[in-house]
Amino acid sequence: MAAFEHRQAEEIRRGKDFVQLKNGPFDLDLVFAPDGIETFAEAWARRVEVEGFPVCHIDDIIRSKAATHRQKDIESLPRLRAFRTWLKGR
């Protein structure tokens, strides 16, 4: 295992709040304590399955993005809300 991958694995095991993985076909952010989500158990109960993989419910993603108050997250909210509308209509 390369030093970079070893460091990332250690960060994940330690429970670091946020780990970015950028060495695959796409960037992946692992967020262990997202803003706007009270408990893991509540978010887990609302999860959805996408091709057999559990992911956060779109409402939790929107709630978390809104709670960060970061400009880039605020700018993503209209697209996320439009995506939620699309999901409900299909």
PyMOL Python script that loads the backbone (N, CA, C, O; Angstrom):
from pymol import cmd

cmd.read_pdbstr("""\
ATOM      1  N   MET A   1       0.857  -1.179   0.000  1.00  0.00           N
ATOM      2  CA  MET A   1       0.000   0.000   0.000  1.00  0.00           C
ATOM      3  C   MET A   1       0.899   1.237   0.000  1.00  0.00           C
ATOM      4  O   MET A   1       1.831   1.336   0.799  1.00  0.00           O
ATOM      5  N   ALA A   2       0.619   2.160  -0.883  1.00  0.00           N
ATOM      6  CA  ALA A   2       1.388   3.398  -0.955  1.00  0.00           C
ATOM      7  C   ALA A   2       1.183   4.215   0.312  1.00  0.00           C
ATOM      8  O   ALA A   2       0.175   4.059   1.002  1.00  0.00           O
ATOM      9  N   ALA A   3       2.136   5.081   0.617  1.00  0.00           N
ATOM     10  CA  ALA A   3       2.069   5.898   1.832  1.00  0.00           C
ATOM     11  C   ALA A   3       0.795   6.723   1.879  1.00  0.00           C
ATOM     12  O   ALA A   3       0.179   6.854   2.936  1.00  0.00           O
ATOM     13  N   PHE A   4       0.389   7.287   0.727  1.00  0.00           N
ATOM     14  CA  PHE A   4      -0.827   8.103   0.664  1.00  0.00           C
ATOM     15  C   PHE A   4      -2.051   7.265   1.024  1.00  0.00           C
ATOM     16  O   PHE A   4      -2.892   7.699   1.811  1.00  0.00           O
ATOM     17  N   GLU A   5      -2.151   6.058   0.447  1.00  0.00           N
ATOM     18  CA  GLU A   5      -3.290   5.191   0.734  1.00  0.00           C
ATOM     19  C   GLU A   5      -3.284   4.739   2.187  1.00  0.00           C
ATOM     20  O   GLU A   5      -4.339   4.627   2.810  1.00  0.00           O
ATOM     21  N   HIS A   6      -2.095   4.480   2.728  1.00  0.00           N
ATOM     22  CA  HIS A   6      -1.987   4.070   4.131  1.00  0.00           C
ATOM     23  C   HIS A   6      -2.483   5.198   5.052  1.00  0.00           C
ATOM     24  O   HIS A   6      -3.195   4.945   6.024  1.00  0.00           O
ATOM     25  N   ARG A   7      -2.100   6.435   4.735  1.00  0.00           N
ATOM     26  CA  ARG A   7      -2.530   7.585   5.545  1.00  0.00           C
ATOM     27  C   ARG A   7      -4.046   7.728   5.488  1.00  0.00           C
ATOM     28  O   ARG A   7      -4.682   7.985   6.510  1.00  0.00           O
ATOM     29  N   GLN A   8      -4.632   7.564   4.297  1.00  0.00           N
ATOM     30  CA  GLN A   8      -6.078   7.659   4.171  1.00  0.00           C
ATOM     31  C   GLN A   8      -6.765   6.549   4.964  1.00  0.00           C
ATOM     32  O   GLN A   8      -7.756   6.804   5.647  1.00  0.00           O
ATOM     33  N   ALA A   9      -6.262   5.347   4.883  1.00  0.00           N
ATOM     34  CA  ALA A   9      -6.842   4.226   5.633  1.00  0.00           C
ATOM     35  C   ALA A   9      -6.790   4.505   7.133  1.00  0.00           C
ATOM     36  O   ALA A   9      -7.744   4.204   7.850  1.00  0.00           O
ATOM     37  N   GLU A  10      -5.703   5.068   7.607  1.00  0.00           N
ATOM     38  CA  GLU A  10      -5.580   5.404   9.029  1.00  0.00           C
ATOM     39  C   GLU A  10      -6.581   6.491   9.424  1.00  0.00           C
ATOM     40  O   GLU A  10      -7.184   6.420  10.495  1.00  0.00           O
ATOM     41  N   GLU A  11      -6.758   7.488   8.568  1.00  0.00           N
ATOM     42  CA  GLU A  11      -7.721   8.555   8.860  1.00  0.00           C
ATOM     43  C   GLU A  11      -9.135   7.983   8.973  1.00  0.00           C
ATOM     44  O   GLU A  11      -9.901   8.387   9.848  1.00  0.00           O
ATOM     45  N   ILE A  12      -9.474   7.058   8.102  1.00  0.00           N
ATOM     46  CA  ILE A  12     -10.802   6.442   8.133  1.00  0.00           C
ATOM     47  C   ILE A  12     -10.964   5.625   9.409  1.00  0.00           C
ATOM     48  O   ILE A  12     -11.995   5.724  10.075  1.00  0.00           O
ATOM     49  N   ARG A  13      -9.972   4.828   9.758  1.00  0.00           N
ATOM     50  CA  ARG A  13     -10.043   4.015  10.987  1.00  0.00           C
ATOM     51  C   ARG A  13     -10.149   4.893  12.234  1.00  0.00           C
ATOM     52  O   ARG A  13     -10.855   4.544  13.181  1.00  0.00           O
ATOM     53  N   ARG A  14      -9.458   6.018  12.239  1.00  0.00           N
ATOM     54  CA  ARG A  14      -9.471   6.928  13.380  1.00  0.00           C
ATOM     55  C   ARG A  14     -10.807   7.652  13.518  1.00  0.00           C
ATOM     56  O   ARG A  14     -11.130   8.158  14.593  1.00  0.00           O
ATOM     57  N   GLY A  15     -11.573   7.702  12.451  1.00  0.00           N
ATOM     58  CA  GLY A  15     -12.857   8.396  12.496  1.00  0.00           C
ATOM     59  C   GLY A  15     -12.736   9.875  12.233  1.00  0.00           C
ATOM     60  O   GLY A  15     -13.547  10.665  12.718  1.00  0.00           O
ATOM     61  N   LYS A  16     -11.722  10.264  11.464  1.00  0.00           N
ATOM     62  CA  LYS A  16     -11.582  11.669  11.087  1.00  0.00           C
ATOM     63  C   LYS A  16     -12.907  12.149  10.494  1.00  0.00           C
ATOM     64  O   LYS A  16     -13.574  11.392   9.790  1.00  0.00           O
ATOM     65  N   ASP A  17     -13.294  13.393  10.766  1.00  0.00           N
ATOM     66  CA  ASP A  17     -14.589  13.916  10.325  1.00  0.00           C
ATOM     67  C   ASP A  17     -14.773  13.879   8.814  1.00  0.00           C
ATOM     68  O   ASP A  17     -15.889  13.681   8.333  1.00  0.00           O
ATOM     69  N   PHE A  18     -13.686  14.068   8.057  1.00  0.00           N
ATOM     70  CA  PHE A  18     -13.808  14.233   6.623  1.00  0.00           C
ATOM     71  C   PHE A  18     -12.557  13.697   5.943  1.00  0.00           C
ATOM     72  O   PHE A  18     -11.443  14.097   6.283  1.00  0.00           O
ATOM     73  N   VAL A  19     -12.733  12.798   4.991  1.00  0.00           N
ATOM     74  CA  VAL A  19     -11.604  12.246   4.239  1.00  0.00           C
ATOM     75  C   VAL A  19     -11.934  12.363   2.758  1.00  0.00           C
ATOM     76  O   VAL A  19     -13.022  11.978   2.330  1.00  0.00           O
ATOM     77  N   GLN A  20     -11.005  12.889   1.982  1.00  0.00           N
ATOM     78  CA  GLN A  20     -11.177  12.978   0.530  1.00  0.00           C
ATOM     79  C   GLN A  20     -10.329  11.909  -0.138  1.00  0.00           C
ATOM     80  O   GLN A  20      -9.134  11.787   0.135  1.00  0.00           O
ATOM     81  N   LEU A  21     -10.959  11.137  -1.015  1.00  0.00           N
ATOM     82  CA  LEU A  21     -10.257  10.132  -1.808  1.00  0.00           C
ATOM     83  C   LEU A  21     -10.243  10.622  -3.244  1.00  0.00           C
ATOM     84  O   LEU A  21     -11.298  10.786  -3.857  1.00  0.00           O
ATOM     85  N   LYS A  22      -9.056  10.856  -3.784  1.00  0.00           N
ATOM     86  CA  LYS A  22      -8.943  11.427  -5.129  1.00  0.00           C
ATOM     87  C   LYS A  22      -8.119  10.548  -6.056  1.00  0.00           C
ATOM     88  O   LYS A  22      -7.657  11.014  -7.098  1.00  0.00           O
ATOM     89  N   ASN A  23      -7.929   9.290  -5.696  1.00  0.00           N
ATOM     90  CA  ASN A  23      -7.053   8.458  -6.507  1.00  0.00           C
ATOM     91  C   ASN A  23      -7.812   7.392  -7.305  1.00  0.00           C
ATOM     92  O   ASN A  23      -7.209   6.424  -7.767  1.00  0.00           O
ATOM     93  N   GLY A  24      -9.108   7.561  -7.467  1.00  0.00           N
ATOM     94  CA  GLY A  24      -9.898   6.613  -8.244  1.00  0.00           C
ATOM     95  C   GLY A  24     -10.434   7.267  -9.496  1.00  0.00           C
ATOM     96  O   GLY A  24      -9.939   8.315  -9.912  1.00  0.00           O
ATOM     97  N   PRO A  25     -11.434   6.666 -10.099  1.00  0.00           N
ATOM     98  CA  PRO A  25     -11.996   7.233 -11.331  1.00  0.00           C
ATOM     99  C   PRO A  25     -12.775   8.528 -11.092  1.00  0.00           C
ATOM    100  O   PRO A  25     -13.060   9.264 -12.037  1.00  0.00           O
ATOM    101  N   PHE A  26     -13.121   8.808  -9.831  1.00  0.00           N
ATOM    102  CA  PHE A  26     -13.794  10.059  -9.464  1.00  0.00           C
ATOM    103  C   PHE A  26     -13.446  10.377  -8.016  1.00  0.00           C
ATOM    104  O   PHE A  26     -13.051   9.489  -7.260  1.00  0.00           O
ATOM    105  N   ASP A  27     -13.593  11.637  -7.628  1.00  0.00           N
ATOM    106  CA  ASP A  27     -13.336  12.048  -6.251  1.00  0.00           C
ATOM    107  C   ASP A  27     -14.459  11.546  -5.356  1.00  0.00           C
ATOM    108  O   ASP A  27     -15.624  11.527  -5.753  1.00  0.00           O
ATOM    109  N   LEU A  28     -14.100  11.144  -4.154  1.00  0.00           N
ATOM    110  CA  LEU A  28     -15.081  10.657  -3.191  1.00  0.00           C
ATOM    111  C   LEU A  28     -14.802  11.311  -1.848  1.00  0.00           C
ATOM    112  O   LEU A  28     -13.681  11.249  -1.344  1.00  0.00           O
ATOM    113  N   ASP A  29     -15.813  11.936  -1.271  1.00  0.00           N
ATOM    114  CA  ASP A  29     -15.703  12.540   0.059  1.00  0.00           C
ATOM    115  C   ASP A  29     -16.404  11.636   1.059  1.00  0.00           C
ATOM    116  O   ASP A  29     -17.581  11.316   0.892  1.00  0.00           O
ATOM    117  N   LEU A  30     -15.692  11.226   2.091  1.00  0.00           N
ATOM    118  CA  LEU A  30     -16.288  10.472   3.188  1.00  0.00           C
ATOM    119  C   LEU A  30     -16.481  11.449   4.341  1.00  0.00           C
ATOM    120  O   LEU A  30     -15.516  12.008   4.860  1.00  0.00           O
ATOM    121  N   VAL A  31     -17.723  11.647   4.734  1.00  0.00           N
ATOM    122  CA  VAL A  31     -18.048  12.586   5.796  1.00  0.00           C
ATOM    123  C   VAL A  31     -18.668  11.790   6.928  1.00  0.00           C
ATOM    124  O   VAL A  31     -19.720  11.173   6.763  1.00  0.00           O
ATOM    125  N   PHE A  32     -18.008  11.807   8.079  1.00  0.00           N
ATOM    126  CA  PHE A  32     -18.446  10.987   9.197  1.00  0.00           C
ATOM    127  C   PHE A  32     -19.350  11.735  10.174  1.00  0.00           C
ATOM    128  O   PHE A  32     -20.053  11.105  10.963  1.00  0.00           O
ATOM    129  N   ALA A  33     -19.343  13.049  10.134  1.00  0.00           N
ATOM    130  CA  ALA A  33     -20.186  13.843  11.030  1.00  0.00           C
ATOM    131  C   ALA A  33     -20.730  15.040  10.256  1.00  0.00           C
ATOM    132  O   ALA A  33     -20.330  16.175  10.517  1.00  0.00           O
ATOM    133  N   PRO A  34     -21.645  14.801   9.301  1.00  0.00           N
ATOM    134  CA  PRO A  34     -22.121  15.909   8.476  1.00  0.00           C
ATOM    135  C   PRO A  34     -22.988  16.896   9.250  1.00  0.00           C
ATOM    136  O   PRO A  34     -23.764  16.518  10.127  1.00  0.00           O
ATOM    137  N   ASP A  35     -22.834  18.162   8.903  1.00  0.00           N
ATOM    138  CA  ASP A  35     -23.692  19.200   9.476  1.00  0.00           C
ATOM    139  C   ASP A  35     -25.141  18.895   9.115  1.00  0.00           C
ATOM    140  O   ASP A  35     -25.416  18.358   8.042  1.00  0.00           O
ATOM    141  N   GLY A  36     -26.058  19.233   9.999  1.00  0.00           N
ATOM    142  CA  GLY A  36     -27.476  19.086   9.719  1.00  0.00           C
ATOM    143  C   GLY A  36     -28.043  17.696   9.932  1.00  0.00           C
ATOM    144  O   GLY A  36     -29.249  17.501   9.780  1.00  0.00           O
ATOM    145  N   ILE A  37     -27.218  16.733  10.277  1.00  0.00           N
ATOM    146  CA  ILE A  37     -27.665  15.360  10.526  1.00  0.00           C
ATOM    147  C   ILE A  37     -27.453  15.099  12.013  1.00  0.00           C
ATOM    148  O   ILE A  37     -26.319  15.110  12.494  1.00  0.00           O
ATOM    149  N   GLU A  38     -28.531  14.869  12.732  1.00  0.00           N
ATOM    150  CA  GLU A  38     -28.435  14.708  14.185  1.00  0.00           C
ATOM    151  C   GLU A  38     -27.697  13.437  14.589  1.00  0.00           C
ATOM    152  O   GLU A  38     -26.743  13.487  15.364  1.00  0.00           O
ATOM    153  N   THR A  39     -28.144  12.294  14.060  1.00  0.00           N
ATOM    154  CA  THR A  39     -27.498  11.034  14.441  1.00  0.00           C
ATOM    155  C   THR A  39     -27.376  10.132  13.219  1.00  0.00           C
ATOM    156  O   THR A  39     -28.162  10.212  12.275  1.00  0.00           O
ATOM    157  N   PHE A  40     -26.381   9.285  13.268  1.00  0.00           N
ATOM    158  CA  PHE A  40     -26.197   8.310  12.209  1.00  0.00           C
ATOM    159  C   PHE A  40     -27.418   7.400  12.109  1.00  0.00           C
ATOM    160  O   PHE A  40     -27.864   7.075  11.009  1.00  0.00           O
ATOM    161  N   ALA A  41     -27.958   6.988  13.253  1.00  0.00           N
ATOM    162  CA  ALA A  41     -29.097   6.060  13.254  1.00  0.00           C
ATOM    163  C   ALA A  41     -30.290   6.645  12.494  1.00  0.00           C
ATOM    164  O   ALA A  41     -30.951   5.937  11.735  1.00  0.00           O
ATOM    165  N   GLU A  42     -30.563   7.927  12.696  1.00  0.00           N
ATOM    166  CA  GLU A  42     -31.675   8.562  11.987  1.00  0.00           C
ATOM    167  C   GLU A  42     -31.410   8.622  10.489  1.00  0.00           C
ATOM    168  O   GLU A  42     -32.296   8.326   9.687  1.00  0.00           O
ATOM    169  N   ALA A  43     -30.202   9.002  10.111  1.00  0.00           N
ATOM    170  CA  ALA A  43     -29.860   9.073   8.690  1.00  0.00           C
ATOM    171  C   ALA A  43     -29.881   7.675   8.074  1.00  0.00           C
ATOM    172  O   ALA A  43     -30.338   7.503   6.944  1.00  0.00           O
ATOM    173  N   TRP A  44     -29.395   6.688   8.800  1.00  0.00           N
ATOM    174  CA  TRP A  44     -29.373   5.315   8.289  1.00  0.00           C
ATOM    175  C   TRP A  44     -30.795   4.808   8.047  1.00  0.00           C
ATOM    176  O   TRP A  44     -31.043   4.087   7.081  1.00  0.00           O
ATOM    177  N   ALA A  45     -31.714   5.183   8.914  1.00  0.00           N
ATOM    178  CA  ALA A  45     -33.108   4.750   8.765  1.00  0.00           C
ATOM    179  C   ALA A  45     -33.740   5.335   7.492  1.00  0.00           C
ATOM    180  O   ALA A  45     -34.669   4.751   6.935  1.00  0.00           O
ATOM    181  N   ARG A  46     -33.235   6.481   7.039  1.00  0.00           N
ATOM    182  CA  ARG A  46     -33.782   7.140   5.844  1.00  0.00           C
ATOM    183  C   ARG A  46     -32.998   6.809   4.572  1.00  0.00           C
ATOM    184  O   ARG A  46     -33.364   7.278   3.494  1.00  0.00           O
ATOM    185  N   ARG A  47     -31.943   6.024   4.669  1.00  0.00           N
ATOM    186  CA  ARG A  47     -31.081   5.746   3.514  1.00  0.00           C
ATOM    187  C   ARG A  47     -31.887   5.127   2.368  1.00  0.00           C
ATOM    188  O   ARG A  47     -32.971   4.578   2.564  1.00  0.00           O
ATOM    189  N   VAL A  48     -31.329   5.236   1.191  1.00  0.00           N
ATOM    190  CA  VAL A  48     -31.894   4.577   0.015  1.00  0.00           C
ATOM    191  C   VAL A  48     -30.804   3.698  -0.590  1.00  0.00           C
ATOM    192  O   VAL A  48     -29.613   3.925  -0.376  1.00  0.00           O
ATOM    193  N   GLU A  49     -31.228   2.702  -1.340  1.00  0.00           N
ATOM    194  CA  GLU A  49     -30.286   1.818  -2.017  1.00  0.00           C
ATOM    195  C   GLU A  49     -30.178   2.250  -3.480  1.00  0.00           C
ATOM    196  O   GLU A  49     -31.193   2.425  -4.154  1.00  0.00           O
ATOM    197  N   VAL A  50     -28.979   2.418  -3.955  1.00  0.00           N
ATOM    198  CA  VAL A  50     -28.722   2.739  -5.351  1.00  0.00           C
ATOM    199  C   VAL A  50     -27.771   1.669  -5.876  1.00  0.00           C
ATOM    200  O   VAL A  50     -26.595   1.624  -5.516  1.00  0.00           O
ATOM    201  N   GLU A  51     -28.307   0.819  -6.725  1.00  0.00           N
ATOM    202  CA  GLU A  51     -27.540  -0.288  -7.287  1.00  0.00           C
ATOM    203  C   GLU A  51     -26.873  -1.115  -6.187  1.00  0.00           C
ATOM    204  O   GLU A  51     -25.718  -1.523  -6.307  1.00  0.00           O
ATOM    205  N   GLY A  52     -27.630  -1.352  -5.110  1.00  0.00           N
ATOM    206  CA  GLY A  52     -27.144  -2.174  -4.012  1.00  0.00           C
ATOM    207  C   GLY A  52     -26.226  -1.469  -3.030  1.00  0.00           C
ATOM    208  O   GLY A  52     -25.666  -2.108  -2.139  1.00  0.00           O
ATOM    209  N   PHE A  53     -26.064  -0.171  -3.178  1.00  0.00           N
ATOM    210  CA  PHE A  53     -25.159   0.602  -2.326  1.00  0.00           C
ATOM    211  C   PHE A  53     -25.974   1.594  -1.503  1.00  0.00           C
ATOM    212  O   PHE A  53     -26.728   2.378  -2.080  1.00  0.00           O
ATOM    213  N   PRO A  54     -25.851   1.590  -0.173  1.00  0.00           N
ATOM    214  CA  PRO A  54     -26.635   2.535   0.640  1.00  0.00           C
ATOM    215  C   PRO A  54     -26.097   3.966   0.515  1.00  0.00           C
ATOM    216  O   PRO A  54     -24.894   4.201   0.629  1.00  0.00           O
ATOM    217  N   VAL A  55     -27.003   4.905   0.280  1.00  0.00           N
ATOM    218  CA  VAL A  55     -26.633   6.322   0.198  1.00  0.00           C
ATOM    219  C   VAL A  55     -27.614   7.148   1.020  1.00  0.00           C
ATOM    220  O   VAL A  55     -28.728   6.710   1.308  1.00  0.00           O
ATOM    221  N   CYS A  56     -27.185   8.336   1.387  1.00  0.00           N
ATOM    222  CA  CYS A  56     -28.051   9.243   2.143  1.00  0.00           C
ATOM    223  C   CYS A  56     -29.277   9.601   1.314  1.00  0.00           C
ATOM    224  O   CYS A  56     -29.206   9.715   0.090  1.00  0.00           O
ATOM    225  N   HIS A  57     -30.377   9.773   1.987  1.00  0.00           N
ATOM    226  CA  HIS A  57     -31.597  10.258   1.350  1.00  0.00           C
ATOM    227  C   HIS A  57     -31.352  11.681   0.869  1.00  0.00           C
ATOM    228  O   HIS A  57     -30.633  12.438   1.521  1.00  0.00           O
ATOM    229  N   ILE A  58     -31.931  12.049  -0.248  1.00  0.00           N
ATOM    230  CA  ILE A  58     -31.733  13.383  -0.815  1.00  0.00           C
ATOM    231  C   ILE A  58     -32.113  14.485   0.174  1.00  0.00           C
ATOM    232  O   ILE A  58     -31.486  15.544   0.174  1.00  0.00           O
ATOM    233  N   ASP A  59     -33.121  14.263   1.014  1.00  0.00           N
ATOM    234  CA  ASP A  59     -33.493  15.277   2.011  1.00  0.00           C
ATOM    235  C   ASP A  59     -32.368  15.496   3.018  1.00  0.00           C
ATOM    236  O   ASP A  59     -32.135  16.624   3.453  1.00  0.00           O
ATOM    237  N   ASP A  60     -31.669  14.422   3.392  1.00  0.00           N
ATOM    238  CA  ASP A  60     -30.538  14.569   4.318  1.00  0.00           C
ATOM    239  C   ASP A  60     -29.379  15.300   3.661  1.00  0.00           C
ATOM    240  O   ASP A  60     -28.698  16.098   4.305  1.00  0.00           O
ATOM    241  N   ILE A  61     -29.153  15.029   2.376  1.00  0.00           N
ATOM    242  CA  ILE A  61     -28.081  15.728   1.661  1.00  0.00           C
ATOM    243  C   ILE A  61     -28.392  17.215   1.598  1.00  0.00           C
ATOM    244  O   ILE A  61     -27.518  18.044   1.851  1.00  0.00           O
ATOM    245  N   ILE A  62     -29.628  17.559   1.265  1.00  0.00           N
ATOM    246  CA  ILE A  62     -30.035  18.966   1.199  1.00  0.00           C
ATOM    247  C   ILE A  62     -29.915  19.615   2.576  1.00  0.00           C
ATOM    248  O   ILE A  62     -29.388  20.721   2.699  1.00  0.00           O
ATOM    249  N   ARG A  63     -30.397  18.939   3.599  1.00  0.00           N
ATOM    250  CA  ARG A  63     -30.320  19.474   4.966  1.00  0.00           C
ATOM    251  C   ARG A  63     -28.865  19.736   5.366  1.00  0.00           C
ATOM    252  O   ARG A  63     -28.554  20.766   5.964  1.00  0.00           O
ATOM    253  N   SER A  64     -27.990  18.806   5.034  1.00  0.00           N
ATOM    254  CA  SER A  64     -26.584  18.950   5.386  1.00  0.00           C
ATOM    255  C   SER A  64     -25.924  20.104   4.635  1.00  0.00           C
ATOM    256  O   SER A  64     -25.186  20.895   5.223  1.00  0.00           O
ATOM    257  N   LYS A  65     -26.193  20.193   3.341  1.00  0.00           N
ATOM    258  CA  LYS A  65     -25.620  21.289   2.550  1.00  0.00           C
ATOM    259  C   LYS A  65     -26.098  22.644   3.065  1.00  0.00           C
ATOM    260  O   LYS A  65     -25.314  23.590   3.147  1.00  0.00           O
ATOM    261  N   ALA A  66     -27.384  22.741   3.414  1.00  0.00           N
ATOM    262  CA  ALA A  66     -27.920  24.004   3.925  1.00  0.00           C
ATOM    263  C   ALA A  66     -27.295  24.366   5.271  1.00  0.00           C
ATOM    264  O   ALA A  66     -27.081  25.544   5.557  1.00  0.00           O
ATOM    265  N   ALA A  67     -27.005  23.375   6.088  1.00  0.00           N
ATOM    266  CA  ALA A  67     -26.476  23.627   7.432  1.00  0.00           C
ATOM    267  C   ALA A  67     -25.015  24.078   7.429  1.00  0.00           C
ATOM    268  O   ALA A  67     -24.557  24.671   8.405  1.00  0.00           O
ATOM    269  N   THR A  68     -24.276  23.809   6.351  1.00  0.00           N
ATOM    270  CA  THR A  68     -22.861  24.182   6.340  1.00  0.00           C
ATOM    271  C   THR A  68     -22.657  25.685   6.220  1.00  0.00           C
ATOM    272  O   THR A  68     -21.683  26.236   6.732  1.00  0.00           O
ATOM    273  N   HIS A  69     -23.602  26.345   5.530  1.00  0.00           N
ATOM    274  CA  HIS A  69     -23.524  27.787   5.264  1.00  0.00           C
ATOM    275  C   HIS A  69     -22.314  28.156   4.398  1.00  0.00           C
ATOM    276  O   HIS A  69     -21.929  29.324   4.338  1.00  0.00           O
ATOM    277  N   ARG A  70     -21.709  27.157   3.723  1.00  0.00           N
ATOM    278  CA  ARG A  70     -20.611  27.447   2.804  1.00  0.00           C
ATOM    279  C   ARG A  70     -21.200  27.877   1.466  1.00  0.00           C
ATOM    280  O   ARG A  70     -22.205  27.326   1.018  1.00  0.00           O
ATOM    281  N   GLN A  71     -20.575  28.855   0.836  1.00  0.00           N
ATOM    282  CA  GLN A  71     -21.087  29.393  -0.416  1.00  0.00           C
ATOM    283  C   GLN A  71     -21.276  28.307  -1.470  1.00  0.00           C
ATOM    284  O   GLN A  71     -22.314  28.259  -2.130  1.00  0.00           O
ATOM    285  N   LYS A  72     -20.276  27.432  -1.635  1.00  0.00           N
ATOM    286  CA  LYS A  72     -20.401  26.410  -2.686  1.00  0.00           C
ATOM    287  C   LYS A  72     -21.546  25.442  -2.396  1.00  0.00           C
ATOM    288  O   LYS A  72     -22.161  24.925  -3.328  1.00  0.00           O
ATOM    289  N   ASP A  73     -21.842  25.190  -1.124  1.00  0.00           N
ATOM    290  CA  ASP A  73     -22.963  24.316  -0.787  1.00  0.00           C
ATOM    291  C   ASP A  73     -24.290  25.024  -1.002  1.00  0.00           C
ATOM    292  O   ASP A  73     -25.246  24.423  -1.493  1.00  0.00           O
ATOM    293  N   ILE A  74     -24.351  26.292  -0.639  1.00  0.00           N
ATOM    294  CA  ILE A  74     -25.569  27.077  -0.860  1.00  0.00           C
ATOM    295  C   ILE A  74     -25.879  27.154  -2.353  1.00  0.00           C
ATOM    296  O   ILE A  74     -27.038  27.066  -2.758  1.00  0.00           O
ATOM    297  N   GLU A  75     -24.835  27.319  -3.170  1.00  0.00           N
ATOM    298  CA  GLU A  75     -25.034  27.388  -4.619  1.00  0.00           C
ATOM    299  C   GLU A  75     -25.529  26.067  -5.197  1.00  0.00           C
ATOM    300  O   GLU A  75     -26.174  26.059  -6.246  1.00  0.00           O
ATOM    301  N   SER A  76     -25.241  24.960  -4.536  1.00  0.00           N
ATOM    302  CA  SER A  76     -25.677  23.652  -5.050  1.00  0.00           C
ATOM    303  C   SER A  76     -27.127  23.338  -4.675  1.00  0.00           C
ATOM    304  O   SER A  76     -27.719  22.420  -5.242  1.00  0.00           O
ATOM    305  N   LEU A  77     -27.709  24.081  -3.733  1.00  0.00           N
ATOM    306  CA  LEU A  77     -29.054  23.763  -3.256  1.00  0.00           C
ATOM    307  C   LEU A  77     -30.140  23.797  -4.335  1.00  0.00           C
ATOM    308  O   LEU A  77     -30.969  22.888  -4.358  1.00  0.00           O
ATOM    309  N   PRO A  78     -30.184  24.780  -5.218  1.00  0.00           N
ATOM    310  CA  PRO A  78     -31.227  24.746  -6.256  1.00  0.00           C
ATOM    311  C   PRO A  78     -31.150  23.490  -7.129  1.00  0.00           C
ATOM    312  O   PRO A  78     -32.183  22.918  -7.478  1.00  0.00           O
ATOM    313  N   ARG A  79     -29.938  23.058  -7.485  1.00  0.00           N
ATOM    314  CA  ARG A  79     -29.797  21.840  -8.302  1.00  0.00           C
ATOM    315  C   ARG A  79     -30.224  20.612  -7.520  1.00  0.00           C
ATOM    316  O   ARG A  79     -30.881  19.726  -8.066  1.00  0.00           O
ATOM    317  N   LEU A  80     -29.858  20.548  -6.243  1.00  0.00           N
ATOM    318  CA  LEU A  80     -30.252  19.406  -5.422  1.00  0.00           C
ATOM    319  C   LEU A  80     -31.766  19.360  -5.235  1.00  0.00           C
ATOM    320  O   LEU A  80     -32.367  18.286  -5.273  1.00  0.00           O
ATOM    321  N   ARG A  81     -32.377  20.514  -5.033  1.00  0.00           N
ATOM    322  CA  ARG A  81     -33.842  20.556  -4.873  1.00  0.00           C
ATOM    323  C   ARG A  81     -34.538  20.167  -6.178  1.00  0.00           C
ATOM    324  O   ARG A  81     -35.560  19.481  -6.155  1.00  0.00           O
ATOM    325  N   ALA A  82     -33.992  20.602  -7.307  1.00  0.00           N
ATOM    326  CA  ALA A  82     -34.556  20.208  -8.596  1.00  0.00           C
ATOM    327  C   ALA A  82     -34.410  18.696  -8.800  1.00  0.00           C
ATOM    328  O   ALA A  82     -35.312  18.050  -9.333  1.00  0.00           O
ATOM    329  N   PHE A  83     -33.289  18.143  -8.383  1.00  0.00           N
ATOM    330  CA  PHE A  83     -33.077  16.706  -8.486  1.00  0.00           C
ATOM    331  C   PHE A  83     -34.066  15.951  -7.601  1.00  0.00           C
ATOM    332  O   PHE A  83     -34.580  14.905  -7.999  1.00  0.00           O
ATOM    333  N   ARG A  84     -34.337  16.472  -6.403  1.00  0.00           N
ATOM    334  CA  ARG A  84     -35.329  15.849  -5.519  1.00  0.00           C
ATOM    335  C   ARG A  84     -36.697  15.844  -6.183  1.00  0.00           C
ATOM    336  O   ARG A  84     -37.411  14.843  -6.131  1.00  0.00           O
ATOM    337  N   THR A  85     -37.065  16.959  -6.807  1.00  0.00           N
ATOM    338  CA  THR A  85     -38.344  17.023  -7.515  1.00  0.00           C
ATOM    339  C   THR A  85     -38.389  15.990  -8.633  1.00  0.00           C
ATOM    340  O   THR A  85     -39.398  15.306  -8.805  1.00  0.00           O
ATOM    341  N   TRP A  86     -37.310  15.872  -9.390  1.00  0.00           N
ATOM    342  CA  TRP A  86     -37.231  14.897 -10.460  1.00  0.00           C
ATOM    343  C   TRP A  86     -37.382  13.470  -9.909  1.00  0.00           C
ATOM    344  O   TRP A  86     -38.103  12.653 -10.482  1.00  0.00           O
ATOM    345  N   LEU A  87     -36.700  13.180  -8.795  1.00  0.00           N
ATOM    346  CA  LEU A  87     -36.779  11.848  -8.194  1.00  0.00           C
ATOM    347  C   LEU A  87     -38.220  11.507  -7.810  1.00  0.00           C
ATOM    348  O   LEU A  87     -38.678  10.386  -8.031  1.00  0.00           O
ATOM    349  N   LYS A  88     -38.924  12.472  -7.239  1.00  0.00           N
ATOM    350  CA  LYS A  88     -40.305  12.231  -6.799  1.00  0.00           C
ATOM    351  C   LYS A  88     -41.229  12.014  -7.988  1.00  0.00           C
ATOM    352  O   LYS A  88     -42.240  11.323  -7.860  1.00  0.00           O
ATOM    353  N   GLY A  89     -40.903  12.594  -9.155  1.00  0.00           N
ATOM    354  CA  GLY A  89     -41.768  12.492 -10.302  1.00  0.00           C
ATOM    355  C   GLY A  89     -41.550  11.274 -11.187  1.00  0.00           C
ATOM    356  O   GLY A  89     -42.326  11.030 -12.110  1.00  0.00           O
ATOM    357  N   ARG A  90     -40.501  10.510 -10.912  1.00  0.00           N
ATOM    358  CA  ARG A  90     -40.260   9.388 -11.826  1.00  0.00           C
ATOM    359  C   ARG A  90     -40.970   8.135 -11.416  1.00  0.00           C
ATOM    360  O   ARG A  90     -40.858   7.112 -12.091  1.00  0.00           O
TER     361      ARG A  90
END
""", "prot")
cmd.dss("prot")
cmd.show_as("cartoon", "prot")
cmd.util.cbc("prot")
cmd.orient("prot")
